[in-house]
Amino acid sequence: MRTLEWDNMGVRVDGRQIHHLRFADDIVLITPDISQAERMLADFDKACGKIGLRLNLKKTMFMKNGLVSFAPFTLNGTNISECSSYVYLGREINIMNDLAPVLGNERLGELSRASRM
């Protein structure tokens, strides 16, 4: 990942450029547009190939916000599936950053009771 030239890619958060999150074999690429995402995925795929690794395109997905109406996304001519949520490090991530699927009804009940005190 350090060899990839992504200094101007990704999004700025608190003055830092963020273009990916990674832990073991779970990797999330973060980008403001589809063309940059395709380039980053192609760069990442190429870097993986150099060390004998291959992306599992059946497990590779992309998620977009509501500002993008139609966004075909491909890698080397293969369509990448779109998702509305995914699990990263055991936490469900969705575009609305909705915590309800993570907390579950029991935990939400506890929060509701605590807020009434």
C-alpha positions as CSV (number, residue, x, y, z in Angstrom):
1,M,0.0,0.0,0.0
2,R,2.9,2.4,0.7
3,T,4.1,2.1,-2.9
4,L,0.9,3.3,-4.4
5,E,0.9,6.9,-5.4
6,W,-2.4,8.0,-3.9
7,D,-1.3,11.2,-2.1
8,N,-3.9,13.3,-4.0
9,M,-6.6,10.6,-3.9
10,G,-9.3,9.9,-1.4
11,V,-11.0,12.5,0.9
12,R,-9.7,15.0,3.3
13,V,-10.7,14.4,7.0
14,D,-9.4,16.7,9.7
15,G,-6.6,17.9,7.5
16,R,-5.5,14.4,6.5
17,Q,-5.9,12.7,3.2
18,I,-7.7,9.3,3.7
19,H,-7.8,6.9,0.8
20,H,-8.2,3.5,2.4
21,L,-8.8,1.6,5.6
22,R,-7.2,-1.8,6.1
23,F,-7.0,-4.6,8.6
24,A,-5.6,-8.0,7.6
25,D,-7.4,-8.9,4.3
26,D,-10.2,-6.4,4.8
27,I,-9.6,-3.2,2.7
28,V,-11.9,-0.3,2.0
29,L,-10.9,2.2,-0.6
30,I,-12.4,5.7,-0.1
31,T,-12.8,8.1,-2.9
32,P,-15.1,11.0,-4.0
33,D,-15.8,9.7,-7.5
34,I,-16.1,6.6,-9.6
35,S,-13.2,7.3,-12.0
36,Q,-10.8,7.7,-9.1
37,A,-12.2,4.6,-7.5
38,E,-11.7,2.6,-10.7
39,R,-8.1,3.9,-10.9
40,M,-7.4,3.1,-7.3
41,L,-8.8,-0.4,-7.6
42,A,-6.8,-1.0,-10.8
43,D,-3.6,0.2,-9.0
44,F,-4.4,-2.0,-6.0
45,D,-5.0,-5.0,-8.2
46,K,-1.7,-4.4,-10.0
47,A,0.2,-4.1,-6.7
48,C,-1.4,-7.3,-5.4
49,G,-0.4,-9.1,-8.6
50,K,3.2,-8.1,-8.1
51,I,3.4,-10.0,-4.9
52,G,1.4,-13.0,-6.1
53,L,-2.1,-12.0,-4.7
54,R,-5.3,-11.8,-6.6
55,L,-8.5,-9.8,-5.7
56,N,-11.6,-11.9,-5.3
57,L,-13.9,-10.1,-7.6
58,K,-16.9,-12.0,-6.2
59,K,-16.3,-10.4,-2.8
60,T,-15.3,-7.0,-4.2
61,M,-18.1,-4.5,-4.1
62,F,-18.7,-0.8,-4.2
63,M,-21.0,1.5,-2.4
64,K,-22.0,5.0,-3.6
65,N,-23.9,7.8,-2.0
66,G,-27.2,9.2,-3.3
67,L,-25.6,11.9,-5.3
68,V,-24.5,9.5,-8.0
69,S,-27.5,8.3,-9.9
70,F,-25.9,5.6,-12.1
71,A,-22.4,4.4,-11.6
72,P,-21.2,1.3,-13.5
73,F,-18.0,0.2,-11.9
74,T,-15.5,-2.2,-13.6
75,L,-12.1,-3.7,-13.2
76,N,-10.4,-5.0,-16.3
77,G,-13.8,-5.3,-18.0
78,T,-15.4,-7.1,-15.1
79,N,-18.4,-5.4,-13.5
80,I,-18.1,-4.9,-9.8
81,S,-21.3,-5.4,-7.8
82,E,-22.9,-2.5,-6.0
83,C,-24.0,-2.9,-2.3
84,S,-26.1,-0.7,0.0
85,S,-24.1,-1.9,3.1
86,Y,-21.2,-4.1,4.0
87,V,-19.6,-5.5,7.1
88,Y,-16.1,-4.1,8.0
89,L,-14.4,-5.5,11.1
90,G,-17.7,-6.9,12.4
91,R,-19.6,-3.6,12.0
92,E,-22.2,-3.0,9.4
93,I,-21.4,0.1,7.3
94,N,-24.1,1.9,5.3
95,I,-24.2,5.2,3.5
96,M,-26.4,6.7,6.2
97,N,-24.0,5.6,8.9
98,D,-27.1,4.1,10.6
99,L,-26.1,2.4,13.9
100,A,-29.4,0.5,14.4
101,P,-28.2,-2.7,12.6
102,V,-25.2,-2.7,14.9
103,L,-26.8,-2.0,18.2
104,G,-29.9,-4.1,17.8
105,N,-33.2,-3.5,19.4
106,E,-32.0,-4.5,22.9
107,R,-29.2,-2.0,23.0
108,L,-31.5,0.7,21.5
109,G,-33.9,0.1,24.4
110,E,-31.1,0.5,26.9
111,L,-30.1,3.8,25.3
112,S,-33.8,5.0,25.2
113,R,-34.2,4.2,28.9
114,A,-30.9,5.9,29.8
115,S,-32.0,9.1,27.9
116,R,-35.2,9.3,30.0
117,M,-33.3,9.5,33.3
